[in-house]
Amino acid sequence: MLTNHCYQGDCREVMRELIAAGVRVQCIVTSPPYWGLRDYGVHGQLGLEASLPEFLANMVEVFVLCRQLLADDGTLWLNMGDSYAGSRGAPWGPSPAATEARSMTASRRRDDTPIPRSDVRVEGLKPKDLVGQPWRLAFALQDSGWWLRQDIVWHKPNPMPESVHDRCTKAHEYVFLLTKSEKYFYDFEAMQEPVSGGAHARGAGVNPKAAPSGWDTSPGGHRQLKGRYSGTGVGFGRGYDKVVKPRVKQNASFSAAVTESVGTRNRRSVWTIPTQSFDGAHFATFPESLVEPCILAGSRPGDIVFDPFMGSGTVASVAQRLGRRWLGAELNPDYIALLAERTRQLGLVLESAA
């Protein structure tokens, strides 16, 4: 089977061919085109549909095929940003200055001719409404059979500026973790992160306040205590003559686990990662630091990682660097050329390092 390869064409057709050939991938990491935000200048591109329902229907079709291509214990990590409804209910993204800096939006084609907007409608949206496309897509995929396991907030410490005076500057996007099955491969150890500066050891032994004074905690000890007790517990009866069952907050196993200060903790669901540019004229690139934890948690060395919207090849580059195989699809031949050069250079670096 050919791996470390990006196929040119509509990702839906590419995936149908891979599925027919019996190919299965372990992990999918991708960022689809956002609805109505940019014209990538390629015939047949997704993201410029006349309506949001049409866009969502196309996305569901894409990810139904992704689910067929995915191993039974595989995971999908899906990045999606949002936009606002414009004066006609059509989507619009950042401020004009930011839009110009990030190239074109859906309001202009590559030849600088306006795209007709009069036929673009979002049912129920008013001007300046947040479209909510990340969650609309997540719920649509959930309805189609995916397990929606988590929403991860990608916090951008260096967001694009916006010339708005009636709301906050947008500084986050979402990464959704979706799975094909209830049980799936997830490398818990790979998703550990350093503890915060306030972490400290809890001492040796159970907190004495966890049980009332005189409480026999030895094997075979009593399980009830009568009389007044002001500590943590649940009372039964009336007045002060009641049976108290303390809720022991700590026990020996818990105490042993926290006696020494730990250096790592389970990764939190807000990831602070700066945006990252790529010198290849592709203006919608993933930061490698956003892709890396997804691949580490969702695959093992040697597994296949797939991106149906490969773009400039960030997913391929990170997968290759981490010892995974990769496959992808991309409609624009210019981006495939960028990807080939990017992964070729990485391969040379890996060979020299070996």
KEKE-3310 file (N, C-alpha, C; in steps of 0.2 Angstrom, whole numbers, plus 5000, padded with zeros to 4 digits):
npx = (5004:5003:5009:5013:5009:5000:4985:4979:4963:4945:4941:4932:4930:4943:4943:4933:4940:4951:4944:4938:4949:4953:4960:4964:4964:4972:4970:4963:4966:4961:4957:4944:4938:4931:4914:4910:4921:4933:4939:4947:4951:4949:4941:4926:4928:4925:4915:4910:4897:4880:4871:4871:4865:4868:4882:4884:4878:4887:4899:4895:4894:4907:4913:4906:4912:4925:4923:4921:4933:4941:4949:4941:4944:4948:4951:4945:4951:4945:4946:4938:4933:4924:4911:4903:4886:4883:4877:4867:4864:4873:4889:4903:4920:4934:4939:4940:4954:4961:4956:4962:4975:4976:4974:4961:4943:4927:4920:4927:4934:4948:4952:4948:4935:4918:4909:4893:4881:4868:4861:4864:4860:4856:4846:4836:4846:4851:4858:4874:4874:4881:4887:4889:4895:4905:4899:4886:4891:4897:4886:4879:4887:4887:4874:4875:4881:4894:4903:4904:4916:4923:4925:4938:4946:4955:4965:4971:4985:4990:4980:4971:4969:4954:4943:4932:4919:4909:4910:4920:4937:4940:4947:4949:4947:4939:4943:4937:4935:4931:4924:4924:4919:4912:4923:4940:4956:4967:4981:4984:4995:5003:4996:4999:5003:5014:5013:5004:5011:5007:5006:5009:5016:5006:5009:5012:5001:4984:4972:4969:4957:4948:4940:4930:4935:4941:4936:4936:4947:4953:4955:4940:4934:4922:4907:4898:4894:4887:4880:4884:4892:4902:4909:4913:4899:4885:4869:4857:4840:4833:4837:4851:4855:4860:4864:4880:4888:4903:4909:4922:4935:4948:4958:4969:4975:4973:4980:4993:4996:4997:5007:5020:5025:5019:5024:5017:5001:4984:4981:4973:4957:4959:4969:4983:4990:5000:4996:5003:5013:5017:5029:5024:5013:5001:4988:4980:4985:4988:4995:5009:5011:4998:4993:5002:4999:4987:4990:4999:4991:4981:4987:4999:5017:5021:5007:4994:4990:4978:4973:4960:4959:4972:4980:4994:5001:5004:4999:5004:5018:5020:5016:5025:5037:5035:5036:5025:5015:5007:4993:4984:4972:4970:4963:4969:4982:4994:4996:4999:5012:5019:5018:5025:5038:5040:5039:5049:5060:5060:5062:5075:5081:5078:5085:5098:5100:5099)
npy = (4994:5011:5024:5039:5049:5061:5063:5070:5079:5079:5076:5067:5058:5053:5046:5037:5028:5024:5017:5007:5000:4994:5001:5007:5019:5025:5037:5053:5070:5086:5101:5108:5118:5133:5139:5150:5159:5160:5161:5149:5148:5136:5125:5117:5117:5116:5125:5137:5136:5140:5141:5138:5126:5118:5118:5111:5099:5094:5093:5083:5072:5071:5067:5056:5047:5048:5041:5028:5025:5025:5016:5004:5008:5021:5039:5055:5072:5087:5103:5118:5135:5150:5162:5177:5183:5193:5209:5204:5192:5184:5175:5183:5186:5191:5208:5221:5225:5214:5204:5208:5206:5193:5188:5184:5184:5176:5186:5190:5184:5176:5183:5195:5199:5202:5190:5185:5189:5190:5178:5171:5164:5162:5153:5160:5168:5184:5200:5202:5191:5177:5164:5151:5139:5129:5121:5118:5109:5100:5094:5089:5079:5071:5067:5059:5048:5048:5048:5061:5067:5077:5094:5105:5119:5130:5142:5157:5166:5176:5183:5188:5205:5214:5226:5230:5236:5233:5220:5207:5204:5190:5176:5162:5145:5130:5113:5097:5082:5067:5050:5034:5023:5018:5014:5017:5020:5029:5038:5040:5044:5051:5063:5070:5085:5098:5101:5115:5129:5130:5117:5105:5094:5083:5079:5066:5053:5051:5065:5071:5077:5071:5061:5059:5064:5051:5041:5024:5018:5007:4990:4981:4990:5001:5007:5017:5032:5039:5054:5072:5079:5089:5089:5084:5075:5065:5066:5057:5056:5065:5081:5081:5069:5058:5047:5047:5047:5048:5057:5051:5060:5057:5043:5029:5024:5035:5045:5040:5042:5055:5059:5063:5077:5079:5079:5080:5082:5077:5083:5099:5105:5117:5124:5133:5140:5148:5155:5150:5154:5150:5149:5148:5153:5148:5152:5147:5139:5125:5127:5118:5114:5112:5102:5091:5086:5079:5069:5062:5057:5050:5040:5027:5024:5021:5020:5025:5041:5053:5066:5074:5087:5092:5104:5114:5104:5102:5092:5081:5083:5084:5071:5063:5067:5062:5049:5042:5035:5043:5049:5059:5071:5083:5097:5107:5109:5116:5117:5104:5103:5111:5104:5092:5097:5101:5089:5082:5089:5088:5074:5073:5079:5071:5059:5064:5066:5053)
npz = (5000:4996:5005:5014:5005:4995:4988:4973:4971:4973:4990:4993:4983:4983:4995:4993:4984:4992:5002:4995:4991:5002:5012:5028:5041:5056:5063:5061:5057:5054:5046:5039:5025:5031:5031:5019:5020:5013:4996:4988:4975:4967:4956:4961:4975:4992:5004:4999:4997:4993:5004:5022:5027:5015:5015:5027:5024:5014:5022:5031:5022:5018:5031:5034:5025:5030:5042:5037:5032:5043:5056:5068:5081:5080:5079:5076:5074:5074:5068:5068:5064:5067:5061:5057:5054:5040:5033:5024:5030:5026:5028:5037:5040:5049:5053:5040:5038:5044:5036:5023:5026:5028:5016:5003:5006:5006:4999:4988:4973:4967:4955:4959:4957:4962:4972:4970:4982:4985:4985:4996:5011:5028:5037:5049:5054:5060:5054:5060:5069:5077:5068:5072:5066:5070:5080:5075:5065:5072:5080:5069:5064:5075:5075:5063:5067:5073:5089:5099:5108:5115:5116:5112:5116:5106:5111:5105:5108:5100:5091:5076:5074:5076:5070:5080:5090:5099:5104:5110:5104:5093:5099:5099:5093:5089:5093:5089:5097:5090:5089:5081:5088:5104:5112:5110:5103:5113:5119:5134:5142:5133:5133:5144:5154:5160:5178:5186:5193:5206:5212:5225:5237:5248:5260:5273:5275:5280:5280:5295:5298:5290:5297:5311:5328:5338:5330:5325:5314:5311:5304:5305:5313:5321:5313:5315:5323:5338:5344:5346:5332:5323:5311:5294:5287:5286:5293:5303:5309:5323:5331:5342:5345:5335:5321:5313:5298:5293:5278:5271:5265:5261:5259:5262:5250:5242:5249:5248:5235:5233:5241:5238:5228:5211:5194:5182:5174:5169:5153:5150:5143:5137:5125:5124:5110:5099:5083:5067:5054:5037:5025:5011:5005:5008:5017:5027:5037:5049:5065:5070:5083:5087:5080:5084:5098:5095:5085:5093:5104:5097:5089:5086:5084:5067:5063:5052:5048:5043:5032:5025:5020:5015:5012:5014:5020:5034:5043:5038:5038:5052:5056:5049:5055:5068:5067:5061:5047:5033:5024:5012:5005:4992:4984:4977:4966:4967:4981:4984:4978:4987:4998:4995:4994:5007:5015:5009:5012:5026:5027:5022:5033:5044:5039:5039:5053:5058)
capx = (5000:5006:5008:5016:5007:4994:4981:4975:4956:4940:4943:4926:4932:4949:4942:4930:4945:4955:4940:4937:4956:4954:4964:4961:4968:4970:4969:4962:4967:4960:4954:4940:4937:4925:4909:4909:4926:4938:4939:4954:4952:4949:4934:4924:4930:4920:4916:4907:4890:4875:4868:4874:4863:4871:4888:4884:4877:4893:4903:4893:4896:4915:4915:4904:4917:4931:4921:4921:4940:4944:4949:4936:4946:4951:4949:4945:4952:4942:4947:4933:4932:4917:4910:4897:4882:4883:4871:4862:4864:4879:4895:4909:4925:4938:4939:4943:4961:4963:4955:4967:4981:4976:4972:4954:4938:4922:4917:4930:4937:4955:4953:4945:4928:4914:4905:4886:4880:4861:4858:4867:4855:4856:4839:4835:4851:4851:4864:4879:4873:4887:4884:4889:4896:4908:4894:4882:4894:4898:4880:4877:4891:4885:4868:4877:4884:4900:4903:4906:4919:4926:4927:4944:4946:4961:4966:4976:4988:4991:4974:4971:4965:4947:4941:4925:4918:4903:4911:4928:4941:4939:4954:4949:4943:4937:4945:4932:4937:4926:4927:4920:4916:4912:4929:4945:4963:4969:4987:4983:5002:5005:4992:5001:5007:5017:5008:5004:5016:5005:5006:5013:5014:5000:5011:5012:4995:4977:4971:4965:4950:4943:4936:4929:4940:4939:4934:4941:4948:4957:4951:4935:4932:4915:4905:4894:4895:4882:4882:4885:4898:4901:4913:4909:4896:4878:4866:4850:4836:4831:4841:4858:4856:4859:4870:4884:4892:4908:4911:4930:4938:4954:4960:4976:4978:4973:4986:5000:4996:4998:5012:5025:5023:5019:5027:5013:4994:4981:4980:4967:4954:4960:4976:4985:4995:5000:4996:5010:5014:5021:5032:5022:5007:4995:4986:4976:4989:4988:5001:5012:5010:4991:4992:5006:4996:4981:4993:5002:4986:4977:4990:5005:5022:5019:5000:4993:4987:4975:4970:4956:4960:4979:4983:5001:5004:5006:4998:5009:5024:5021:5015:5031:5042:5033:5036:5019:5014:5002:4989:4980:4969:4970:4961:4974:4989:4999:4997:5003:5019:5022:5018:5030:5044:5040:5040:5055:5065:5060:5065:5082:5083:5078:5090:5105:5100:5100)
capy = (5000:5017:5029:5046:5052:5065:5062:5077:5078:5079:5071:5062:5053:5050:5042:5031:5024:5021:5012:5001:4996:4991:5005:5009:5024:5025:5044:5059:5076:5090:5108:5109:5125:5136:5141:5157:5163:5161:5157:5146:5148:5130:5123:5111:5118:5116:5131:5143:5134:5146:5141:5134:5119:5114:5117:5106:5092:5092:5091:5077:5067:5070:5064:5049:5043:5048:5036:5022:5024:5025:5010:5004:5011:5027:5045:5061:5078:5092:5110:5123:5141:5153:5168:5181:5185:5200:5213:5200:5185:5180:5175:5187:5184:5196:5215:5222:5225:5208:5200:5209:5203:5185:5186:5185:5181:5174:5191:5191:5179:5177:5188:5202:5200:5201:5184:5187:5187:5190:5171:5168:5165:5158:5153:5162:5172:5191:5203:5202:5185:5172:5158:5145:5133:5123:5117:5115:5104:5094:5091:5086:5073:5067:5064:5055:5042:5049:5050:5068:5065:5083:5101:5108:5126:5132:5149:5160:5172:5181:5183:5193:5211:5216:5233:5230:5240:5230:5213:5205:5201:5183:5173:5155:5141:5123:5106:5092:5075:5063:5044:5030:5018:5020:5012:5019:5021:5035:5037:5045:5046:5056:5069:5073:5091:5100:5104:5122:5131:5129:5110:5104:5088:5083:5076:5058:5051:5054:5071:5069:5080:5067:5057:5063:5062:5045:5036:5019:5017:5000:4984:4979:4996:5003:5011:5022:5036:5043:5060:5078:5079:5095:5088:5082:5069:5064:5065:5054:5057:5072:5083:5080:5061:5056:5043:5051:5043:5053:5056:5051:5063:5054:5036:5027:5024:5042:5048:5038:5044:5062:5061:5067:5081:5076:5084:5081:5081:5076:5089:5102:5106:5123:5124:5140:5139:5154:5154:5149:5156:5145:5152:5144:5156:5145:5157:5144:5133:5123:5127:5111:5113:5110:5095:5086:5082:5075:5063:5058:5054:5046:5035:5024:5025:5017:5020:5030:5047:5055:5073:5075:5093:5092:5110:5114:5098:5102:5086:5076:5085:5082:5064:5060:5069:5058:5042:5039:5036:5048:5050:5065:5073:5090:5098:5112:5106:5121:5115:5097:5104:5114:5098:5087:5100:5102:5083:5080:5092:5084:5067:5074:5081:5064:5055:5066:5065:5046)
capz = (5000:4995:5010:5013:4998:4995:4981:4971:4969:4978:4995:4994:4978:4985:5001:4990:4981:4997:5005:4990:4991:5009:5016:5035:5044:5063:5065:5056:5059:5048:5047:5033:5024:5034:5026:5016:5022:5008:4989:4986:4968:4964:4954:4965:4982:4997:5008:4996:4996:4994:5010:5027:5026:5010:5017:5032:5021:5011:5027:5033:5017:5019:5037:5034:5022:5034:5047:5034:5031:5050:5060:5072:5087:5078:5082:5072:5078:5069:5069:5065:5067:5066:5057:5059:5048:5038:5032:5021:5032:5023:5033:5036:5045:5053:5050:5033:5038:5045:5030:5018:5028:5027:5009:5001:5009:5001:4996:4982:4970:4966:4950:4962:4955:4968:4972:4971:4989:4986:4985:5001:5016:5034:5039:5056:5057:5059:5054:5066:5073:5077:5064:5076:5062:5073:5084:5070:5061:5077:5081:5063:5064:5081:5072:5058:5070:5077:5096:5101:5115:5118:5113:5115:5114:5104:5113:5101:5111:5095:5086:5071:5077:5073:5072:5082:5097:5102:5106:5111:5098:5093:5100:5100:5088:5092:5090:5092:5097:5088:5088:5077:5092:5111:5115:5105:5106:5116:5123:5140:5144:5128:5134:5150:5153:5167:5183:5187:5198:5213:5214:5231:5241:5253:5267:5273:5279:5279:5283:5301:5298:5286:5301:5318:5334:5341:5325:5324:5307:5310:5302:5310:5318:5321:5307:5316:5329:5340:5348:5342:5328:5318:5305:5288:5288:5285:5299:5302:5315:5325:5337:5342:5345:5328:5318:5309:5294:5290:5271:5271:5259:5259:5261:5262:5243:5239:5252:5245:5228:5233:5246:5234:5223:5205:5189:5176:5175:5163:5149:5151:5137:5133:5123:5122:5105:5094:5076:5064:5047:5033:5019:5005:5002:5010:5023:5032:5040:5056:5069:5071:5090:5088:5077:5087:5103:5092:5083:5098:5107:5092:5085:5088:5079:5062:5061:5046:5049:5036:5032:5019:5017:5017:5011:5014:5023:5041:5046:5035:5041:5059:5057:5047:5061:5074:5065:5058:5040:5032:5018:5012:4999:4991:4977:4973:4964:4970:4988:4984:4977:4993:5003:4993:4996:5014:5018:5006:5017:5033:5026:5022:5040:5048:5037:5042:5060:5059)
cpx = (5004:5005:5013:5015:5000:4991:4978:4968:4952:4941:4938:4928:4938:4948:4938:4935:4949:4951:4939:4943:4957:4958:4960:4966:4967:4968:4968:4962:4966:4957:4950:4940:4931:4921:4909:4915:4931:4937:4946:4956:4953:4942:4932:4926:4924:4921:4912:4900:4885:4872:4872:4872:4867:4878:4889:4883:4883:4898:4902:4895:4903:4916:4912:4909:4923:4929:4922:4929:4944:4944:4944:4937:4949:4948:4949:4946:4950:4943:4942:4933:4925:4917:4904:4893:4882:4877:4865:4861:4869:4885:4900:4914:4928:4936:4942:4951:4964:4962:4960:4973:4982:4973:4964:4949:4933:4919:4921:4934:4944:4957:4950:4939:4923:4910:4898:4884:4872:4858:4860:4863:4857:4850:4839:4841:4850:4857:4868:4878:4879:4884:4884:4891:4900:4903:4889:4884:4895:4892:4878:4881:4889:4879:4869:4880:4891:4899:4907:4909:4921:4926:4933:4945:4954:4962:4972:4979:4989:4986:4975:4967:4959:4945:4933:4925:4912:4904:4919:4931:4941:4946:4954:4945:4942:4941:4941:4936:4931:4928:4922:4916:4916:4919:4934:4952:4965:4975:4986:4990:5004:5002:4993:5004:5010:5012:5009:5009:5014:5004:5011:5011:5009:5002:5010:5006:4989:4976:4967:4958:4945:4939:4936:4934:4937:4937:4939:4941:4952:4952:4946:4932:4925:4913:4900:4896:4889:4884:4883:4892:4897:4906:4909:4906:4889:4874:4859:4847:4835:4836:4848:4860:4855:4865:4873:4888:4897:4909:4919:4932:4944:4955:4967:4979:4978:4979:4992:5001:4999:5003:5017:5022:5024:5021:5022:5006:4991:4980:4973:4964:4954:4968:4978:4991:4995:4999:5003:5009:5018:5023:5030:5015:5001:4993:4982:4979:4988:4995:5003:5010:5002:4990:4996:5002:4990:4984:4996:4997:4982:4980:4996:5010:5020:5012:5000:4988:4984:4972:4966:4957:4967:4982:4990:5005:5007:5005:5003:5016:5025:5020:5022:5037:5041:5034:5030:5019:5008:4999:4985:4977:4969:4968:4965:4980:4995:5001:5001:5010:5022:5023:5024:5037:5045:5042:5047:5061:5066:5063:5072:5085:5083:5083:5097:5105:5101:5107)
cpy = (5006:5022:5034:5049:5056:5065:5069:5075:5079:5074:5066:5056:5049:5045:5036:5026:5020:5016:5006:4997:4993:4995:5007:5014:5024:5032:5049:5065:5081:5097:5109:5116:5128:5139:5149:5162:5165:5158:5155:5146:5142:5128:5117:5112:5118:5123:5137:5141:5140:5146:5137:5127:5115:5113:5111:5099:5090:5090:5084:5071:5066:5066:5057:5045:5043:5042:5029:5020:5023:5018:5010:5008:5018:5033:5050:5067:5083:5099:5114:5129:5144:5159:5171:5182:5192:5204:5209:5193:5181:5180:5180:5185:5190:5203:5216:5222:5218:5203:5201:5206:5196:5183:5187:5182:5179:5180:5193:5185:5181:5183:5195:5204:5198:5194:5187:5185:5187:5183:5168:5169:5160:5158:5155:5167:5180:5194:5204:5196:5181:5166:5152:5138:5128:5119:5114:5109:5098:5091:5087:5079:5068:5063:5059:5048:5042:5050:5056:5067:5072:5088:5104:5115:5128:5140:5151:5166:5177:5181:5188:5199:5212:5223:5233:5233:5238:5223:5212:5203:5193:5180:5166:5152:5134:5118:5101:5086:5070:5056:5039:5025:5021:5019:5014:5020:5028:5035:5042:5048:5052:5063:5072:5080:5093:5103:5111:5123:5130:5122:5109:5097:5088:5080:5069:5057:5054:5060:5069:5072:5076:5063:5060:5060:5056:5039:5031:5017:5011:4995:4982:4984:4997:5007:5016:5026:5040:5049:5066:5077:5085:5095:5086:5076:5070:5062:5061:5055:5064:5074:5082:5073:5058:5051:5047:5046:5048:5052:5057:5054:5060:5047:5034:5027:5031:5046:5046:5041:5052:5064:5065:5071:5078:5081:5085:5080:5079:5083:5092:5103:5113:5123:5130:5139:5145:5151:5154:5150:5150:5149:5149:5147:5153:5148:5154:5138:5131:5125:5119:5109:5111:5103:5090:5082:5077:5069:5059:5054:5049:5041:5032:5025:5019:5017:5025:5035:5051:5062:5074:5082:5095:5099:5110:5109:5098:5095:5081:5077:5083:5074:5061:5061:5064:5051:5038:5040:5040:5047:5056:5066:5080:5092:5103:5109:5110:5119:5108:5098:5107:5108:5093:5090:5100:5095:5080:5083:5089:5078:5068:5075:5075:5060:5057:5065:5058:5044)
cpz = (5000:5001:5010:5007:4999:4988:4979:4969:4975:4984:4995:4989:4980:4990:4998:4987:4986:5001:5001:4990:4997:5014:5023:5038:5052:5066:5060:5059:5053:5050:5040:5032:5028:5029:5025:5018:5017:5001:4988:4979:4964:4962:4959:4972:4986:5001:5005:4994:4997:5000:5016:5027:5021:5012:5022:5029:5017:5016:5030:5029:5017:5025:5038:5030:5026:5040:5044:5033:5038:5053:5065:5079:5086:5080:5076:5076:5072:5071:5065:5068:5065:5062:5060:5053:5046:5037:5028:5024:5030:5028:5031:5041:5049:5050:5044:5033:5039:5039:5024:5020:5027:5020:5008:5006:5004:4997:4989:4980:4969:4960:4952:4960:4961:4967:4974:4978:4990:4987:4992:5007:5022:5037:5047:5058:5055:5057:5060:5070:5072:5073:5068:5072:5065:5076:5080:5067:5066:5079:5075:5062:5069:5078:5067:5061:5074:5084:5096:5108:5118:5114:5116:5112:5113:5106:5109:5105:5106:5090:5082:5074:5073:5075:5074:5089:5101:5104:5107:5105:5099:5094:5101:5094:5092:5089:5093:5091:5095:5087:5084:5082:5099:5114:5109:5108:5107:5120:5128:5142:5139:5129:5141:5149:5160:5171:5183:5193:5205:5216:5220:5234:5246:5259:5267:5278:5277:5283:5289:5302:5294:5290:5308:5323:5337:5337:5324:5317:5305:5307:5307:5314:5317:5315:5308:5323:5331:5344:5343:5338:5323:5312:5299:5289:5286:5291:5298:5309:5317:5331:5336:5343:5339:5326:5313:5305:5290:5282:5271:5265:5256:5262:5260:5255:5240:5242:5250:5239:5228:5238:5243:5229:5216:5200:5183:5179:5169:5159:5149:5144:5134:5132:5120:5117:5100:5087:5073:5057:5043:5026:5013:5002:5004:5017:5028:5035:5047:5059:5071:5078:5092:5085:5081:5093:5100:5089:5088:5102:5103:5088:5088:5082:5073:5059:5055:5049:5043:5037:5025:5016:5019:5016:5010:5017:5030:5045:5044:5038:5048:5060:5055:5052:5067:5073:5063:5050:5039:5025:5018:5005:4998:4984:4973:4972:4966:4977:4988:4982:4983:4998:5001:4995:5003:5017:5015:5011:5023:5032:5026:5029:5044:5046:5040:5049:5062:5058)
residu = (MET:LEU:THR:ASN:HIS:CYS:TYR:GLN:GLY:ASP:CYS:ARG:GLU:VAL:MET:ARG:GLU:LEU:ILE:ALA:ALA:GLY:VAL:ARG:VAL:GLN:CYS:ILE:VAL:THR:SER:PRO:PRO:TYR:TRP:GLY:LEU:ARG:ASP:TYR:GLY:VAL:HIS:GLY:GLN:LEU:GLY:LEU:GLU:ALA:SER:LEU:PRO:GLU:PHE:LEU:ALA:ASN:MET:VAL:GLU:VAL:PHE:VAL:LEU:CYS:ARG:GLN:LEU:LEU:ALA:ASP:ASP:GLY:THR:LEU:TRP:LEU:ASN:MET:GLY:ASP:SER:TYR:ALA:GLY:SER:ARG:GLY:ALA:PRO:TRP:GLY:PRO:SER:PRO:ALA:ALA:THR:GLU:ALA:ARG:SER:MET:THR:ALA:SER:ARG:ARG:ARG:ASP:ASP:THR:PRO:ILE:PRO:ARG:SER:ASP:VAL:ARG:VAL:GLU:GLY:LEU:LYS:PRO:LYS:ASP:LEU:VAL:GLY:GLN:PRO:TRP:ARG:LEU:ALA:PHE:ALA:LEU:GLN:ASP:SER:GLY:TRP:TRP:LEU:ARG:GLN:ASP:ILE:VAL:TRP:HIS:LYS:PRO:ASN:PRO:MET:PRO:GLU:SER:VAL:HIS:ASP:ARG:CYS:THR:LYS:ALA:HIS:GLU:TYR:VAL:PHE:LEU:LEU:THR:LYS:SER:GLU:LYS:TYR:PHE:TYR:ASP:PHE:GLU:ALA:MET:GLN:GLU:PRO:VAL:SER:GLY:GLY:ALA:HIS:ALA:ARG:GLY:ALA:GLY:VAL:ASN:PRO:LYS:ALA:ALA:PRO:SER:GLY:TRP:ASP:THR:SER:PRO:GLY:GLY:HIS:ARG:GLN:LEU:LYS:GLY:ARG:TYR:SER:GLY:THR:GLY:VAL:GLY:PHE:GLY:ARG:GLY:TYR:ASP:LYS:VAL:VAL:LYS:PRO:ARG:VAL:LYS:GLN:ASN:ALA:SER:PHE:SER:ALA:ALA:VAL:THR:GLU:SER:VAL:GLY:THR:ARG:ASN:ARG:ARG:SER:VAL:TRP:THR:ILE:PRO:THR:GLN:SER:PHE:ASP:GLY:ALA:HIS:PHE:ALA:THR:PHE:PRO:GLU:SER:LEU:VAL:GLU:PRO:CYS:ILE:LEU:ALA:GLY:SER:ARG:PRO:GLY:ASP:ILE:VAL:PHE:ASP:PRO:PHE:MET:GLY:SER:GLY:THR:VAL:ALA:SER:VAL:ALA:GLN:ARG:LEU:GLY:ARG:ARG:TRP:LEU:GLY:ALA:GLU:LEU:ASN:PRO:ASP:TYR:ILE:ALA:LEU:LEU:ALA:GLU:ARG:THR:ARG:GLN:LEU:GLY:LEU:VAL:LEU:GLU:SER:ALA:ALA)
# end
